[in-house]
């Protein structure tokens, strides 16, 4: 029985998500789009190898979730790469944005770089949410979380402040040696290619970072 064909799909055509996209089997509904359908195909992939950056990306989501008291159901770096959570997120909007931004920021940190979105990209993502034209990539979810925190009536500058605060929190936490060690440990496991169950994820992360230890002082909302 032949393996399903892999394709690279776009989320929303904006910023990092436009350049990066995501890889998934052509016959799997990943539902990255707000309408609940797969994003448009960018290209077909003949020979896919799991990249270290993908392992770091998914591991960072999982580590920040663990540190924010969120239970993990599973994680995988194989297409479709994702982290599935086993319980609702009770963290603050800023913490939720940090969990999302941790992934691309950790990829950059592995190359000794620190990144935030440009003002232009921030405006684009935030405007897409207002127009209900957003997808399900990390950056679109960040923009949606920011608007949910402030309300549309507060205006884009208020939403941008929350958007940016979450990004900066992710960068601050990524400076911690225990956070980076936990990400690398889980990334090594994800590189094996199998789906990693939640219990194993938490066990690997807990060796470096206690559950809930990244929670901030503000009340969750």
ROSE-4610 file (N, C-alpha, C; in Angstrom, 1 decimal, always signed):
// ROSE-4610
residu = [X/X/X/X/X/X/X/X/X/X/X/X/X/X/X/X/X/X/X/X/X/X/X/X/X/X/X/X/X/X/X/X/X/X/X/X/X/X/X/X/X/X/X/X/X/X/X/X/X/X/X/X/X/X/X/X/X/X/X/X/X/X/X/X/X/X/X/X/X/X/X/X/X/X/X/X/X/X/X/X/X/X/X/X/X/X/X/X/X/X/X/X/X/X/X/X/X/X/X/X/X/X/X/X/X/X/X/X/X/X/X/X/X/X/X/X/X/X/X/X/X/X/X/X/X/X/X/X/X/X/X/X/X/X/X/X/X/X/X/X/X/X/X/X/X/X/X/X/X/X/X/X/X/X/X/X/X/X/X/X/X/X/X/X/X/X/X/X/X/X/X/X/X/X/X/X/X/X/X/X/X/X/X/X/X/X/X/X/X/X/X/X/X/X/X/X/X/X/X/X/X/X/X/X/X/X/X/X/X/X/X/X/X/X/X/X/X/X/X/X/X/X/X/X/X/X/X/X/X/X/X/X/X/X/X/X/X/X/X/X/X/X/X/X/X/X/X/X/X/X/X/X/X/X/X/X/X/X/X/X/X/X/X/X/X/X/X/X/X/X/X/X/X/X/X/X/X/X/X/X/X/X/X/X/X/X/X/X/X/X/X/X/X/X/X/X/X/X/X/X/X/X/X/X/X/X/X/X/X/X/X/X/X/X/X/X/X/X/X/X/X/X/X/X/X/X/X/X/X/X/X/X/X/X/X/X/X/X/X/X/X/X/X/X/X/X/X/X/X/X/X/X/X/X/X/X/X/X/X/X/X/X/X/X/X/X/X/X/X/X/X/X/X/X/X/X/X/X/X/X/X/X/X/X/X/X/X/X/X/X/X/X/X/X/X/X/X/X/X/X/X/X/X/X/X/X/X/X/X/X/X/X/X/X/X/X/X/X/X/X/X/X/X/X/X/X/X/X/X/X/X/X/X/X/X/X/X/X/X/X/X/X/X/X/X/X/X/X/X/X/X/X/X/X/X/X/X/X/X/X/X/X/X/X/X/X/X/X/X/X/X/X/X/X/X/X/X/X/X/X/X/X/X/X/X/X/X/X/X/X/X/X/X/X/X/X/X/X/X/X/X/X/X/X/X/X/X/X/X/X/X/X/X/X/X/X/X/X/X/X/X/X/X/X/X/X/X/X/X/X/X/X/X/X/X/X/X/X/X/X/X/X/X/X/X/X/X/X/X/X/X/X/X/X/X/X/X/X/X/X/X/X/X/X/X/X/X/X/X/X/X/X/X/X/X/X/X/X/X/X/X/X/X/X/X/X/X/X/X/X/X/X/X/X/X/X/X/X/X/X/X/X/X/X/X/X/X/X/X/X/X/X/X/X/X/X/X/X/X/X/X/X/X/X/X/X/X/X/X/X/X/X/X/X/X/X/X/X/X/X/X/X/X/X/X/X/X/X/X/X/X/X/X/X/X/X/X/X/X/X/X/X/X]
num = [1/1/1/2/2/2/3/3/3/4/4/4/5/5/5/6/6/6/7/7/7/8/8/8/9/9/9/10/10/10/11/11/11/12/12/12/13/13/13/14/14/14/15/15/15/16/16/16/17/17/17/18/18/18/19/19/19/20/20/20/21/21/21/22/22/22/23/23/23/24/24/24/25/25/25/26/26/26/27/27/27/28/28/28/29/29/29/30/30/30/31/31/31/32/32/32/33/33/33/34/34/34/35/35/35/36/36/36/37/37/37/38/38/38/39/39/39/40/40/40/41/41/41/42/42/42/43/43/43/44/44/44/45/45/45/46/46/46/47/47/47/48/48/48/49/49/49/50/50/50/51/51/51/52/52/52/53/53/53/54/54/54/55/55/55/56/56/56/57/57/57/58/58/58/59/59/59/60/60/60/61/61/61/62/62/62/63/63/63/64/64/64/65/65/65/66/66/66/67/67/67/68/68/68/69/69/69/70/70/70/71/71/71/72/72/72/73/73/73/74/74/74/75/75/75/76/76/76/77/77/77/78/78/78/79/79/79/80/80/80/81/81/81/82/82/82/83/83/83/84/84/84/85/85/85/86/86/86/87/87/87/88/88/88/89/89/89/90/90/90/91/91/91/92/92/92/93/93/93/94/94/94/95/95/95/96/96/96/97/97/97/98/98/98/99/99/99/100/100/100/101/101/101/102/102/102/103/103/103/104/104/104/105/105/105/106/106/106/107/107/107/108/108/108/109/109/109/110/110/110/111/111/111/112/112/112/113/113/113/114/114/114/115/115/115/116/116/116/117/117/117/118/118/118/119/119/119/120/120/120/121/121/121/122/122/122/123/123/123/124/124/124/125/125/125/126/126/126/127/127/127/128/128/128/129/129/129/130/130/130/131/131/131/132/132/132/133/133/133/134/134/134/135/135/135/136/136/136/137/137/137/138/138/138/139/139/139/140/140/140/141/141/141/142/142/142/143/143/143/144/144/144/145/145/145/146/146/146/147/147/147/148/148/148/149/149/149/150/150/150/151/151/151/152/152/152/153/153/153/154/154/154/155/155/155/156/156/156/157/157/157/158/158/158/159/159/159/160/160/160/161/161/161/162/162/162/163/163/163/164/164/164/165/165/165/166/166/166/167/167/167/168/168/168/169/169/169/170/170/170/171/171/171/172/172/172/173/173/173/174/174/174/175/175/175/176/176/176/177/177/177/178/178/178/179/179/179/180/180/180/181/181/181/182/182/182/183/183/183/184/184/184/185/185/185/186/186/186/187/187/187/188/188/188/189/189/189/190/190/190/191/191/191/192/192/192/193/193/193/194/194/194/195/195/195/196/196/196/197/197/197/198/198/198/199/199/199/200/200/200/201/201/201/202/202/202/203/203/203/204/204/204/205/205/205/206/206/206/207/207/207/208/208/208/209/209/209/210/210/210/211/211/211/212/212/212/213/213/213/214/214/214/215/215/215/216/216/216/217/217/217/218/218/218/219/219/219/220/220/220/221/221/221]
x = [+0.8/+0.0/+0.9/+0.7/+1.5/+1.2/+2.2/+2.0/+1.2/+0.4/-0.3/+0.7/+0.4/+1.2/+1.2/+2.4/+2.6/+2.5/+1.9/+1.9/+2.2/+2.7/+2.9/+1.8/+1.1/-0.1/+0.2/-0.5/-0.4/-1.5/-1.3/-2.4/-3.2/-2.6/-3.3/-2.6/-1.4/-0.7/-0.1/+0.2/+0.7/+2.0/+3.0/+4.2/+4.9/+5.2/+5.9/+5.2/+3.8/+3.1/+3.1/+3.2/+3.3/+4.6/+5.6/+6.9/+7.1/+6.5/+6.7/+5.7/+4.5/+3.4/+3.5/+2.9/+2.9/+2.8/+3.4/+3.3/+2.3/+1.5/+0.5/+0.2/-0.3/-0.7/-1.9/-1.9/-2.9/-4.3/-4.4/-5.8/-6.2/-5.4/-5.8/-6.3/-7.4/-8.0/-7.4/-6.4/-5.8/-6.6/-7.4/-8.3/-7.6/-6.6/-5.8/-6.6/-7.5/-8.3/-9.4/-9.8/-10.9/-12.2/-12.3/-13.6/-13.6/-12.5/-12.5/-12.1/-11.4/-10.9/-9.4/-8.7/-7.3/-6.9/-5.7/-5.3/-4.8/-4.6/-4.3/-2.9/-2.8/-1.5/-0.5/+0.7/+1.8/+2.6/+2.9/+3.7/+3.5/+3.8/+3.8/+5.2/+5.3/+6.6/+6.9/+8.0/+8.3/+9.0/+10.0/+10.8/+10.9/+10.0/+10.0/+10.9/+11.7/+12.5/+12.2/+12.0/+11.7/+12.9/+12.7/+13.8/+13.9/+15.1/+15.3/+14.5/+14.3/+13.5/+12.1/+11.5/+10.2/+10.1/+11.1/+11.1/+11.2/+12.1/+12.2/+10.9/+10.3/+9.0/+7.9/+7.7/+6.6/+7.0/+8.3/+8.8/+8.6/+8.8/+8.6/+7.2/+6.3/+4.8/+4.6/+5.0/+4.8/+5.4/+6.6/+7.3/+6.6/+6.3/+5.6/+4.2/+3.5/+2.2/+2.4/+3.4/+3.7/+4.0/+4.8/+5.1/+4.0/+2.9/+1.7/+0.6/+0.9/-0.1/-1.1/-0.7/-1.6/-1.2/-2.1/-1.9/-1.8/-0.8/-0.6/-1.1/-1.8/-2.3/-1.3/-0.7/+0.3/+1.1/+2.2/+3.0/+3.7/+3.9/+4.5/+5.2/+6.4/+7.0/+6.8/+6.2/+5.9/+4.6/+4.5/+3.3/+2.0/+0.9/+0.9/+1.5/+2.6/+3.3/+2.3/+2.2/+1.3/+1.4/+0.9/+0.8/-0.7/-1.2/-2.6/-2.7/-3.6/-3.7/-4.9/-4.8/-5.8/-6.8/-6.6/-7.5/-7.6/-8.6/-8.7/-7.6/-7.3/-6.2/-6.8/-6.2/-6.7/-5.7/-4.7/-3.7/-4.2/-3.5/-3.9/-3.7/-4.3/-4.0/-2.6/-1.8/-0.4/+0.3/+0.0/+0.7/+0.3/-0.9/-1.3/-0.6/-0.4/+0.4/+1.8/+2.4/+3.8/+3.9/+2.9/+2.9/+3.0/+2.2/+2.2/+3.5/+4.0/+5.2/+6.5/+6.4/+7.6/+8.2/+7.3/+7.7/+8.6/+8.1/+9.0/+10.2/+10.0/+11.1/+12.2/+11.8/+12.7/+13.5/+12.9/+13.6/+14.7/+14.3/+15.3/+16.4/+16.0/+17.0/+18.1/+17.6/+18.6/+19.7/+19.4/+20.4/+20.9/+20.8/+21.3/+20.7/+19.4/+18.6/+17.4/+17.0/+15.8/+14.9/+13.7/+12.7/+11.4/+10.8/+9.4/+8.9/+7.6/+6.9/+7.2/+7.3/+7.4/+6.0/+6.0/+4.8/+3.8/+4.4/+3.6/+2.9/+3.6/+3.0/+2.0/+2.3/+1.3/+0.0/+0.1/-1.1/-1.8/-1.1/-1.8/-2.5/-1.9/-2.6/-3.8/-3.6/-4.7/-5.9/-5.5/-6.6/-7.3/-6.6/-7.3/-8.3/-8.0/-9.0/-10.3/-10.0/-11.2/-12.0/-11.4/-12.1/-12.6/-12.4/-12.7/-12.1/-10.8/-10.1/-8.8/-8.8/-7.6/-7.7/-6.5/-6.4/-6.1/-5.4/-5.1/-3.7/-2.8/-1.4/-1.1/+0.1/+0.4/+0.1/+0.5/+0.4/-1.0/-1.9/-3.3/-3.9/-3.6/-4.1/-3.7/-2.4/-1.9/-2.8/-3.1/-3.9/-5.3/-5.9/-7.2/-7.2/-6.2/-6.1/-6.0/-5.2/-5.0/-6.3/-7.1/-8.4/-9.4/-9.3/-10.3/-10.0/-8.7/-8.4/-8.9/-8.8/-9.1/-10.5/-11.1/-12.3/-12.1/-12.9/-12.7/-12.8/-13.7/-13.9/-12.7/-11.7/-10.6/-9.6/-9.7/-8.9/-7.6/-7.0/-5.9/-4.6/-4.4/-3.2/-3.3/-4.5/-4.6/-4.4/-4.9/-4.7/-3.2/-2.6/-1.1/-0.3/-0.7/+0.1/+0.1/-1.1/-1.1/-0.4/-0.5/+0.2/+1.7/+2.2/+3.6/+4.1/+3.3/+3.7/+3.8/+3.0/+3.1/+4.4/+4.8/+6.0/+7.2/+7.2/+8.3/+8.4/+7.3/+7.3/+8.0/+7.6/+8.2/+9.8/+10.2/+11.7/+12.3/+11.7/+12.2/+12.4/+11.4/+11.4/+12.4/+12.6/+13.5/+15.0/+15.2/+16.6/+17.0/+16.0/+16.2/+16.9/+17.9/+18.6/+17.7/+16.8/+16.0/+14.9/+14.5/+13.5/+14.1/+15.3/+16.0/+16.4/+16.8/+17.1/+15.9/+14.8/+13.5/+13.1/+13.2/+12.9/+13.8/+15.1/+16.0/+15.8/+15.4/+15.2/+14.0/+12.9/+11.7/+11.9/+12.7/+13.0/+13.7/+14.6/+15.4/+14.4/+13.4/+12.4/+11.6/+11.1/+10.3/+11.0/+12.3/+13.1/+13.1/+12.7/+12.6/+11.4/+10.5/+9.4/+8.1/+8.0/+6.8/+6.0/+4.7/+3.9/+4.2/+4.5/+4.9/+3.7/+3.3/+2.1/+2.4/+1.3/+1.4/+2.2/+2.0/+2.7/+4.2/+4.7/+6.1/+6.6/+5.8/+6.1/+6.4/+5.4/+5.5/+6.7/+6.9/+8.1/+9.4/+9.6/+10.8/+11.0/+9.9/+10.0/+10.2/+9.6/+9.6/+11.0/+11.9/+13.3/+14.0/+13.5/+14.2/+13.3/+12.0/+11.1/+9.8/+9.6/+8.4/+7.1/+6.1/+4.8/+4.2/+3.8/+3.2/+4.2/+5.5/+6.5/+6.7/+6.1/+6.2/+5.0/+4.1/+2.9/+3.3/+2.6/+2.9/+2.0/+2.3/+1.6/+0.1/-0.2/-1.5/-2.6/-3.8/-4.9/-5.2/-5.4/-5.8/-7.2/-7.4/-8.7/-9.1]
y = [-1.2/+0.0/+1.2/+2.1/+3.3/+4.3/+5.1/+6.2/+7.3/+8.1/+9.2/+10.3/+10.9/+12.0/+13.2/+13.7/+14.9/+16.2/+17.2/+18.5/+19.6/+20.7/+21.9/+22.8/+23.3/+24.1/+25.5/+26.5/+27.8/+28.0/+28.9/+29.2/+30.3/+31.5/+32.7/+33.7/+33.3/+34.2/+35.4/+35.4/+36.6/+36.3/+37.2/+37.1/+35.8/+35.3/+34.1/+32.9/+32.9/+31.8/+31.6/+32.8/+32.7/+32.0/+32.4/+31.8/+30.4/+30.0/+28.7/+27.7/+28.0/+27.0/+25.8/+24.7/+23.5/+22.3/+21.2/+20.0/+19.0/+18.4/+17.4/+16.4/+15.3/+14.3/+15.0/+14.7/+15.4/+14.9/+13.7/+13.2/+13.4/+14.3/+14.6/+16.0/+16.2/+17.5/+18.1/+19.0/+19.6/+20.8/+21.4/+22.4/+23.6/+24.1/+25.3/+26.6/+26.5/+27.7/+27.9/+29.2/+29.5/+28.9/+28.7/+28.0/+26.5/+26.0/+24.6/+23.7/+24.3/+23.5/+23.7/+22.8/+22.8/+24.1/+24.6/+25.8/+25.4/+26.3/+26.0/+25.3/+24.4/+23.7/+24.7/+24.7/+25.5/+24.6/+23.4/+22.4/+21.0/+20.0/+18.6/+18.3/+17.3/+16.9/+15.5/+15.2/+13.9/+13.1/+13.7/+13.0/+13.9/+13.7/+14.5/+13.9/+14.8/+14.4/+15.3/+14.8/+15.6/+16.5/+17.8/+18.8/+19.1/+19.4/+19.8/+21.0/+22.0/+23.2/+22.8/+21.8/+21.4/+20.8/+20.0/+19.4/+20.4/+21.4/+22.5/+23.3/+23.5/+24.3/+23.6/+22.4/+21.7/+21.5/+21.2/+21.0/+22.3/+23.5/+24.8/+25.0/+24.7/+24.8/+23.9/+22.7/+21.7/+22.2/+22.6/+23.1/+24.3/+25.3/+26.4/+26.1/+25.1/+24.6/+24.0/+23.1/+22.4/+23.4/+24.4/+25.5/+26.4/+26.3/+27.1/+26.3/+25.1/+24.3/+23.7/+23.5/+22.9/+21.4/+20.5/+19.1/+18.8/+18.0/+17.7/+16.3/+16.1/+14.8/+14.1/+14.8/+14.3/+15.4/+15.0/+15.9/+15.1/+15.7/+15.0/+16.1/+15.7/+16.5/+15.9/+14.7/+14.2/+14.8/+14.9/+15.6/+14.8/+15.5/+17.0/+17.3/+18.0/+18.3/+19.2/+18.8/+19.5/+19.1/+19.9/+19.5/+19.6/+18.5/+18.4/+18.5/+19.4/+19.6/+18.8/+18.3/+17.4/+18.2/+19.4/+20.2/+21.6/+22.3/+23.7/+24.6/+25.6/+26.5/+27.6/+27.6/+28.6/+29.7/+29.8/+30.9/+32.2/+33.2/+34.6/+34.8/+35.8/+36.0/+36.2/+36.9/+37.2/+35.8/+35.0/+33.7/+32.8/+32.9/+32.1/+32.5/+33.8/+34.3/+33.9/+33.9/+33.4/+31.9/+31.1/+29.7/+29.6/+30.4/+30.3/+30.9/+32.0/+32.6/+31.9/+31.1/+30.3/+29.5/+28.9/+28.0/+28.7/+29.7/+30.4/+31.1/+31.6/+32.2/+31.2/+30.0/+29.0/+28.5/+28.5/+28.2/+29.2/+30.5/+31.6/+31.5/+31.2/+31.1/+30.0/+29.0/+27.9/+28.4/+29.5/+30.1/+31.4/+31.5/+32.7/+34.0/+33.9/+35.1/+35.3/+36.6/+36.9/+37.7/+37.2/+37.8/+38.2/+39.3/+39.6/+39.9/+39.9/+40.3/+41.7/+42.1/+43.5/+44.2/+45.5/+46.2/+46.0/+45.9/+45.6/+44.2/+43.2/+41.9/+41.9/+42.5/+42.6/+43.2/+44.3/+45.0/+44.1/+43.3/+42.5/+41.4/+40.7/+39.6/+40.2/+41.3/+41.9/+42.3/+42.9/+43.3/+42.1/+41.0/+39.8/+39.3/+39.3/+38.9/+39.8/+41.1/+42.0/+41.7/+41.3/+41.0/+39.6/+38.8/+37.4/+36.6/+37.0/+36.3/+35.7/+35.3/+34.7/+33.1/+32.5/+31.1/+30.5/+29.4/+28.7/+28.6/+29.4/+29.4/+30.0/+29.9/+30.4/+32.0/+32.7/+34.1/+34.6/+33.9/+34.2/+34.0/+32.9/+32.6/+33.6/+34.1/+35.2/+36.4/+36.8/+38.0/+37.8/+36.7/+36.4/+36.5/+36.0/+36.0/+37.5/+38.3/+39.7/+40.4/+40.2/+40.9/+40.4/+39.1/+38.6/+39.2/+39.5/+40.1/+41.5/+42.3/+43.7/+44.1/+43.2/+43.6/+44.5/+44.3/+45.1/+46.5/+46.9/+48.4/+49.1/+48.4/+49.0/+49.5/+49.0/+49.5/+48.7/+48.9/+48.0/+48.3/+49.5/+49.8/+49.0/+48.8/+48.1/+46.6/+46.1/+44.7/+44.4/+45.4/+45.3/+45.2/+46.0/+45.9/+44.6/+43.9/+42.5/+41.6/+41.7/+40.9/+41.0/+42.2/+42.4/+41.9/+42.1/+41.7/+40.2/+39.4/+38.0/+37.6/+38.2/+37.9/+38.2/+39.3/+39.6/+38.7/+38.2/+37.2/+35.9/+35.5/+34.3/+34.4/+35.6/+35.8/+35.8/+36.4/+36.4/+35.0/+34.2/+32.8/+32.0/+32.2/+31.4/+31.7/+32.8/+33.1/+32.2/+31.5/+30.6/+29.3/+28.9/+27.6/+26.4/+26.4/+25.2/+25.1/+26.2/+26.2/+25.6/+26.1/+25.7/+24.2/+23.8/+22.3/+21.5/+21.9/+21.1/+21.0/+22.1/+22.1/+21.2/+21.2/+20.3/+18.9/+18.6/+17.2/+16.6/+17.4/+16.9/+16.9/+17.9/+17.9/+16.6/+16.2/+14.9/+13.8/+13.7/+12.6/+12.7/+13.9/+14.1/+13.8/+13.9/+13.6/+12.2/+11.3/+9.9/+9.6/+10.6/+10.5/+10.0/+9.4/+8.8/+9.9/+9.7/+10.5/+10.3/+11.3/+11.2/+11.5/+10.5/+10.7/+11.8/+12.3/+13.4/+13.0/+11.8/+11.4/+11.5/+11.0/+11.0/+12.5/+13.3/+14.7/+15.4/+15.2/+15.8/+15.2/+13.9/+13.3/+13.9/+14.1/+14.6/+16.1/+16.8/+18.3/+18.5/+17.6/+17.8/+17.6/+16.9/+16.7/+18.0/+19.0/+20.3/+21.5/+21.3/+22.4/+21.9/+22.4/+21.9/+22.4/+21.5/+21.8/+23.1/+24.0/+25.3/+26.4/+26.1/+27.1/+28.3/+28.4/+29.6/+30.5/+30.1/+31.0/+32.4/+33.4/+34.8/+35.1/+36.3/+36.7/+37.2/+37.6/+38.1/+37.0/+37.4/+36.4/+35.9/+34.6/+34.1/+34.6/+34.7/+35.1/+34.3]
z = [+0.0/+0.0/+0.0/-1.0/-1.1/-0.1/+0.4/+1.3/+0.6/+1.4/+0.8/+0.4/-0.7/-1.2/-0.3/-0.1/+0.8/-0.1/+0.5/-0.2/+0.8/+0.3/+1.1/+0.9/+2.0/+1.9/+2.6/+2.1/+2.7/+3.7/+4.7/+5.6/+5.1/+5.2/+4.9/+4.0/+3.5/+2.5/+3.1/+4.4/+5.1/+5.8/+5.7/+6.5/+6.6/+7.8/+8.0/+7.4/+7.6/+7.2/+5.7/+4.9/+3.5/+3.1/+3.7/+3.4/+3.8/+5.0/+5.6/+5.1/+5.3/+5.0/+5.9/+5.6/+6.4/+5.5/+5.9/+5.1/+5.7/+4.8/+5.3/+4.2/+4.6/+3.5/+2.8/+1.5/+0.6/+1.0/+1.6/+1.9/+3.4/+4.1/+5.5/+5.6/+6.3/+6.5/+7.8/+7.6/+8.7/+9.2/+8.4/+8.8/+9.4/+8.7/+9.1/+8.8/+7.8/+7.4/+8.3/+8.4/+9.3/+8.9/+7.6/+7.1/+7.4/+8.0/+8.3/+7.1/+6.2/+5.0/+4.9/+4.2/+4.0/+3.2/+3.5/+2.7/+1.3/+0.4/-0.9/-1.0/-2.0/-2.2/-2.8/-2.2/-2.8/-3.7/-3.3/-4.1/-3.6/-4.4/-4.0/-3.6/-2.7/-2.1/-2.4/-3.0/-3.4/-2.3/-1.6/-0.6/+0.6/+1.6/+2.8/+3.9/+4.4/+5.6/+6.7/+7.9/+9.1/+9.4/+9.4/+9.6/+11.1/+11.5/+12.9/+13.3/+12.4/+12.7/+13.0/+12.3/+12.6/+14.0/+14.4/+15.7/+16.8/+16.6/+17.5/+17.6/+16.5/+16.4/+17.3/+17.0/+17.8/+19.3/+19.5/+20.9/+21.7/+21.1/+21.8/+22.2/+21.2/+21.6/+22.8/+22.8/+23.9/+25.2/+25.2/+26.4/+27.0/+26.2/+26.7/+27.3/+26.6/+27.1/+28.5/+28.6/+29.8/+30.9/+30.6/+31.6/+31.9/+31.1/+31.3/+31.9/+32.4/+33.1/+32.1/+30.9/+29.9/+29.6/+29.7/+29.5/+28.0/+27.6/+26.2/+25.9/+24.8/+24.4/+23.6/+22.6/+21.7/+21.0/+20.5/+19.6/+18.5/+17.4/+16.3/+15.4/+14.8/+13.8/+12.4/+12.4/+11.1/+10.6/+9.2/+8.7/+9.1/+9.5/+9.8/+11.2/+11.2/+12.5/+13.3/+14.6/+15.5/+16.9/+17.8/+19.2/+19.5/+20.1/+20.5/+22.0/+22.5/+23.9/+24.4/+25.7/+26.2/+27.1/+27.3/+28.2/+27.7/+28.0/+27.6/+28.2/+27.4/+27.9/+28.9/+30.1/+31.1/+31.3/+30.5/+30.6/+30.1/+30.4/+30.0/+28.5/+27.8/+26.4/+26.1/+26.9/+26.7/+26.7/+27.7/+27.8/+26.6/+26.1/+24.9/+23.7/+23.5/+22.4/+22.5/+23.8/+24.0/+23.6/+23.9/+23.5/+22.0/+21.3/+19.8/+19.2/+19.8/+19.2/+19.6/+20.6/+21.1/+19.9/+19.1/+18.0/+17.0/+16.3/+15.3/+16.0/+17.2/+18.0/+18.3/+18.7/+19.1/+17.8/+16.7/+15.4/+15.2/+15.4/+15.2/+16.2/+17.5/+18.6/+18.3/+17.7/+17.3/+16.4/+15.7/+14.8/+15.4/+16.7/+17.5/+17.0/+16.7/+16.3/+17.2/+17.4/+18.1/+17.2/+17.1/+16.1/+16.7/+16.2/+16.4/+15.1/+14.9/+13.7/+13.4/+12.1/+11.7/+12.0/+12.1/+12.3/+11.1/+9.9/+8.7/+8.8/+9.2/+9.4/+10.5/+11.6/+12.7/+12.2/+11.5/+11.0/+10.1/+9.2/+8.3/+9.0/+9.9/+10.7/+11.4/+12.1/+12.9/+12.0/+10.9/+9.9/+9.3/+9.1/+8.6/+9.6/+10.9/+11.9/+11.8/+11.7/+11.6/+10.4/+9.3/+8.1/+8.0/+9.0/+9.0/+7.8/+7.6/+6.5/+7.0/+8.2/+8.8/+8.7/+8.9/+8.9/+10.2/+10.3/+11.5/+11.9/+11.2/+11.5/+12.9/+13.4/+14.7/+14.8/+13.7/+13.7/+13.6/+12.9/+12.8/+14.2/+14.8/+16.2/+17.2/+17.0/+17.9/+17.8/+16.5/+16.2/+16.8/+16.6/+17.1/+18.6/+19.3/+20.7/+21.2/+20.5/+20.9/+20.8/+19.7/+19.6/+20.6/+20.9/+21.9/+23.3/+23.5/+24.8/+24.9/+23.8/+23.9/+23.4/+22.5/+21.9/+20.7/+19.7/+18.4/+18.6/+19.6/+19.8/+20.4/+20.9/+21.5/+20.5/+19.3/+18.2/+18.0/+16.9/+16.5/+17.4/+17.9/+18.7/+20.0/+20.6/+21.8/+21.6/+20.5/+20.1/+19.8/+19.1/+18.8/+20.1/+21.1/+22.3/+23.0/+23.0/+23.5/+22.6/+21.3/+20.3/+20.6/+20.7/+20.9/+22.3/+23.3/+24.7/+24.7/+24.0/+24.0/+23.3/+22.2/+21.5/+22.4/+23.1/+24.0/+25.2/+25.7/+26.8/+26.3/+25.1/+24.5/+24.4/+23.9/+23.8/+25.2/+26.2/+27.5/+28.1/+27.9/+28.5/+27.7/+26.4/+25.6/+26.0/+26.7/+27.2/+28.4/+29.0/+30.1/+29.6/+30.3/+30.0/+30.1/+31.2/+31.4/+30.3/+29.8/+28.7/+27.4/+27.1/+25.9/+26.0/+27.2/+27.4/+27.2/+27.7/+27.6/+26.1/+25.4/+24.0/+23.2/+23.5/+22.7/+23.1/+24.3/+24.7/+24.0/+23.9/+23.2/+21.7/+21.2/+19.8/+19.3/+20.2/+19.9/+19.8/+20.7/+20.6/+19.4/+19.1/+17.9/+16.6/+16.6/+15.4/+15.0/+16.0/+15.7/+14.7/+14.6/+13.5/+14.0/+15.2/+15.7/+16.4/+16.6/+17.4/+18.9/+19.6/+21.0/+21.9/+22.7/+23.6/+24.6/+25.2/+26.1/+27.4/+27.9/+29.1/+28.9/+27.7/+27.4/+27.2/+26.6/+26.4/+27.8/+28.7/+30.0/+30.8/+30.7/+31.4/+30.9/+29.6/+29.1/+29.5/+29.4/+29.7/+31.2/+32.0/+33.5/+34.0/+33.3/+33.7/+33.7/+33.0/+32.9/+33.5/+33.4/+33.6/+34.3/+35.6/+36.3/+35.6/+35.7/+35.1/+35.7/+34.9/+35.4/+35.8/+35.6/+36.1/+35.3/+34.1/+33.3/+33.4/+34.3/+34.5/+35.0/+34.5/+34.9/+36.0/+36.6/+37.8/+37.6/+36.3/+36.0/+36.1/+36.4/+36.5/+35.1/+34.9/+33.6/+33.2/+31.9/+31.4/+30.2]
